[in-house]
């Protein structure tokens, strides 16, 4: 029975890693759709999110089934519970990528991103893709050391997020408030995407060490609320 | 053993209802702090979020302990798993209320909300408080019929959210982009707050009926992406 159980757990891990791949692909393609005002690509990102939702559903069914049939304890129990939480993070990351794609679609044939914001959006897309792929490698290898460094990757996103808001709130803004709204939401989506990747990293630490602390277990605290520019 | 188990489950339910109360109080007080530029109140909302985090932590420990010791199956298992998901929604609602309070604190001694947005913010705060208290009553009574109506309450929030964005993107905007950024984030926080309450309602339906569908089980889809005003 334990052999079968561990076979099932391996399958769960594979599904989680596959979810990180899908989320990485989604945010990368959504960023391209946004920058190139590519409607077809945006539509494909929006449609593909259903795959991530299906995978999450399958994974959660499997996890509940494992709990019911195998009644795991200790580390095995922790693995199943943690997998369900990671799948929730990863599904949400897919939603956020889809939101980016929807803004691309909404503003087509224009791009929602003014020229001087393109470079920052490119960087946000790169950081987002890289952090979720890193999360996948961490899950696959149960890599606690890697997981401990993922917060530093998120710092890069927070810096970009801060830069974004500072530029939007600058006094010489000339793009209208509709674009300000779009960019505020976009920046928030990328930042939350990275937060969920950090949360996945923390969950791997919990999984392996059993060490519970609010940061390692709860959702990673999102940071936008300390990043708003102060009133000048 | 089953009697002890059901006693423990009742305790979990009580904790969930208590979490809805704390989240309701937080969003109500955060709204007041925001509108009155009340720094002391804003600080107290920010500090009180730790109580919600603690309660979530306790509840999750209890749930994992129940899984390990009692190895529930069928409805009992569903109850434990669903409780962990609801606690995650409710903790996140507390975070969102804290975000509102942090914007209030950031803009003190000014109010982040211009005069003509006050009425909409008042309404958003009322809908948010009412929907989380409703979610609490639904949890306490396992009220599937009530849970089926909670989406309609969320529609009121979506209408307010849409109104907000339309007004921000209007061509006669005179409040600067910093205020546009603040209001965009605020509107998003209230809207996500209500989404999580809907998600709690869906989870109660799943808990009682065992009926799994993506809407009833996954996080409630947030709706902001269809609400952005179209480019004029």
Interface residues (C-beta under 8 A of the other chain):
Chain A: X53 X56 X57 X60 X61 X64 X67 X68 X71 X73 X74 X77 X78 X81 X84 X85 X88 X91 X92 X95 X98 X99 X102 X103 X106 X107 X110 X165 X168 X169 X170 X171 X173 X176 X177 X178 X180 X181 X182 X184 X185 X188 X212 X214 X217 X218 X219 X221 X222 X224 X225 X226 X228 X229 X230 X231
Chain B: X53 X56 X57 X60 X61 X64 X67 X68 X71 X73 X74 X77 X78 X81 X84 X85 X88 X91 X92 X95 X98 X99 X102 X103 X106 X107 X110 X165 X168 X169 X170 X171 X173 X176 X177 X178 X180 X181 X182 X184 X185 X188 X212 X214 X217 X218 X219 X221 X222 X224 X225 X226 X228 X229 X230 X231
